[in-house]
């Protein structure tokens, strides 16, 4: 991703963002609310059109208007802060929708892979339940399963624990740690500094649409060089 | 957020993207325009080249007859507009009452709910034309003191009764779409049931169903012409009928149809505009 810029009207949200994610790496974006973290993930998923700059995914410039955005999205997974599960489908229906309709997997095989993935996130017994009958943590695990079941090359996770009760945050973060150790490539933004420290290969601090500081967790969180980063971290810890 | 950085210049790659998007947009527009013209052209040629076109042209599209009948039909249309406006106001009042009755809770309100349900079931089940016949001729015959005996009054009453059943269901859907937590929040502030309804639930419900209501209003504009069957109300359709009876040339009906479209098209665009304003992106957009 290089020189990415995005403005909504006169409001410049991303002002020339550059960073790289390598296969199997986990990049954690940190920064205050409104610093552009969510917009960055949406741009990467082509849900927002960038105003300038280039995003390269598996060697292809996906910001080129000739690129089929649906096809690009089918190779990525995005998990939202508020789960965004489809309430009219069962848990299994949510997980298998993209397999069946986007990837053309036969219903029986899709069901099998869906159940395996639900088992993977510890929710096999909830397959026939409706999303509304689950706790927030369970719903978010279903959402992660839904994104993961198509074997995306990149997972984007947008504040996936921010809407959860504190005692439910752990189950989702544990799942993400497992994914990281299995080699899933991830970009996520979070306010959970302890988690960022544990799983991130690279931490990027975003402020006013620019990455002010990036490096290993030990550098950025443990020993921040920039005044703004220090101010942000002290506010979070207070 | 900081204000816009004014010195930003798009990069060469971005300029190339933008010009590509512009070319794509121009191409799409050209294809759409060409295909529209083609379809209309084919339909036009088919109609005009049909064997009976000469006779149809004479009886339905006689320019002199159209000019002759225009003032009478237009005067009739004014009657339609008046019927529509008066009925629409009454419909909102009646249907809102029914909708509120149907959404009340608790065993005490059971008779209200029953009454509302029966009303909706009956008047939604009856064809509008039948209601107009029954009330339009039967209503005056009742000779109720205090109520006018005119066909106009009873015709409007038929429209109001019939449409209120439909519109009440739209309102009910709107009221029920407002989440229960909104009612709880209202009651938690100490508002009564009625106050919660008035200040919290209905304003939200109203906003959600307005596009659907406008749709019903357009429909009402046209159905106001059905009162013509009562014979004594001279609306646009009845006026066209009278003009046609003079020489059995059907052009006045075409004139009436044209005028009705002129009346409903602005309403339809207004509905689309409002729906878009409410955030239904792309709703009814022509482009």
Contacts between the chains, C-beta under 8 A, distances in Angstrom:
chain1	res1	chain2	res2	distance
A	3	B	11	6.9
A	5	B	8	7.1
A	7	B	4	6.7
A	10	B	3	6.5
A	10	B	4	4.1
A	11	B	1	5.3
A	11	B	4	7.3
A	12	B	1	7.5
A	12	B	2	6.9
A	12	B	4	5.7
A	12	B	5	5.8
A	12	B	8	7.8
A	13	B	1	7.3
A	15	B	5	6.6
A	34	B	1	6.2
A	51	B	10	7.4
A	51	B	14	7.0
A	52	B	8	7.8
A	52	B	10	5.5
A	52	B	11	5.5
A	52	B	13	7.9
A	52	B	14	4.3
A	53	B	11	7.6
A	53	B	14	7.7
A	54	B	13	6.5
A	63	B	17	7.4
A	64	B	17	6.9
A	65	B	17	5.3
A	65	B	20	5.2
A	65	B	21	5.3
A	65	B	24	7.2
A	66	B	20	7.0
A	208	B	1	7.5
A	208	B	2	5.7
